[in-house]
């Protein structure tokens, strides 16, 4: 099908007016300065807030939400959500790095872990945080250099990296390690071992 020279000229005029540069500047990835890390568990959910600073990032707060074995699951889940809401309100993080799901041989254990993770995710989502999950092996690889590292090795490395006076509780250390992993992999370009959820 042929077009006349007049039709071609009209087409050119229309495209000139509405043309958008092909290489238009992209919106830069959001740089997060305050990161919440969460290591979910029904009886001991670890949390940590990390502030990105040069040359060394610093931990604002970290801890473990303990729930006694005598508490029913629903009470534990409510406590996890309540404490995390308070931590988020006090420290205003903009992003959350949460431990990804891992393979569990016991289906009951996996379900209970999923419930604790769900309570944690609700608290972060309610606050409008961007949420990323980091696989446990990737976190250990990033922090210790070995994907099957033990919790105490992670805790010692977190203490060293953040210049902490004491070794944090293992669950709190894992939460800080998740935040550190997110910070390391997202320091310049939005390429990450974390997956947004």
N, C-alpha and C positions, 0 to 999 in steps of 0.2 A: 504494500500500500504506500503510495507516494503522497507527500505533502507539498503544498506550494511554498514558495519562498516567503510569502506573507504569513502563512501559518507558522512557518519555522521562526520568523521574527517575533511573532506574538508569543510563541512558546518560550523563546529566550527571555523576553521581557518578564514573563510570569516567574520563571525560575530565578532570575536575578533578584527580584523583590523578596522572594521567600527563601532564598538560599541560606543555609546554615553551614558554617565551616565543618568539613568532615572531621578535622582534628580539633574540635572545640575543647577548651580546657575542661577537664573533668573535675568533679567536686572531690576535694581531697578526702582521704579516709580520715575518720574521726580519730583524733589522738586522745587516748584516755590517760589521765594522770593518776586517778584513784581507782584501784582494782580490788574487787572482792573475790577471794578464792574460797571455795566450799568443797569440803571432803565429806559427803553425806554418809550417815550411818544412823540407825535407829537409836542406839544407846550412846553414841559418841560422835556427833557431827562437828568436824573441825571447821573453823572459819578464820580468815585473816584478811586484813585490809592493808594493801601495799600502796605507797605513794611513790611515783616515779620521779626521781631527782637525779641530778648529776653531781658527783660521779657515782654515788651509791644510793640506790633506792632505799626507802626505810619503811619498816612495818609500823603502822599506826596502832593496830590492836590485833591480837590473835587470841584464840581460846577454843575450848571444846564445850559443846552443849551436851552435858551429861544427863541421862535419864535413867533412874534406877530400874533394876530388873523387875521390881514389883509393879511398876507402872504399866497400864495397858497401852497398846500401840497407839491408839487414838490420842491419848494424853501426851505421849512422846512427840507425835507429829505436830500437835498444837504448840508444844513448847519450842520445837525447832523453828517453826514459822514465826512465833512471837519474838524469840531472841534475834533471829536474822532481821526481822523488820526493824527492831530497835537499833541494831548495829548499822543498818543501811541508813536509817534516819539520822543517826549521830554523825556518820562519817561521809555521807553523800558520794558513794562510788558511782561511776557511770557505766561500768562493765563488770560482768561476773564470769569467772572461769570456774567451772564445776567439773568434778571428776566424771569422766565418761563411764558408761556401763562396761563391765568386764564379765567374762564367762564365769558362771558359778555352777558347780556340779549339783548343788542342792537347790531345787526350784523354790522351796520355801524361803531360803536365804535371799535368793534373787528378788523375790516378790517384796520382802520386807525392805531390802535395800532400795528398791524402786519407789516404795512409799516414802521413805526418808528423802530420797532425791526429789520426788514430786513436791513435798512440803517446802523444800529449799528453793526449787524452781518457782513456785508460786510467789514466795516472798520477793525474789529478784524481779520477776515479771511484773508484779503489782507496782513496784517502784520505777518501772520503765527502763530497767537496765538492759543493755545488750547482753546476751547470754551466749557463751561459748563453752563447748565441752572439750576436755583434753583427756585423751586416753592415758590411763595410769602408766603404761610403759613409756609413752612419749614424754610424760612429765619426768619420770625417773631418768630417762636418757638425757633430757635437757639439763637436769640439775646435777646428777651424779656422773653421767656419762655411761651408765649401764642400765638397761631397761628392766632388769630383774633385781635391782638394788633393794635392800631391806629398809624398813621404815627408819631405823636408827641412823643409817647412812644418809638418808634424805634429810632428817632433822639436823644432823651435824653440818651438812653442806648449806642448808638454809641459814643456820646460825652464822656460819662463816660469810656467806654472801651478803647478809643483811647486817652484819656486825652487831649481832645481838649479844647481850651480856650472858644469857643462859640459853641452853638448848630448849627449844619449845617442845611442848607436848607433841607426841607423834602425829595425832590427828590435826592439830593446829599447824604443825610443820608441813604436812601434806597440803593443807589449804594455802599456805604461803607459797609453797613450791608451785602449785597450780597458777597462782597469780604471777609469780616470777616467769614461769614458762610462757604464759600469755604475753607478758611484757617483752620478753626476749624475742619471741617470734613475730611480734607486731611493732617493733621499734621503728622501722622505717617504711616498709611496704606491706600492704595488706596480703601477705602470703603467710600462711600460718599452718601449724599442725593442729590448731584448734578448729572445731567445726561449729558454726553458728547454729543455735537452736531456738 
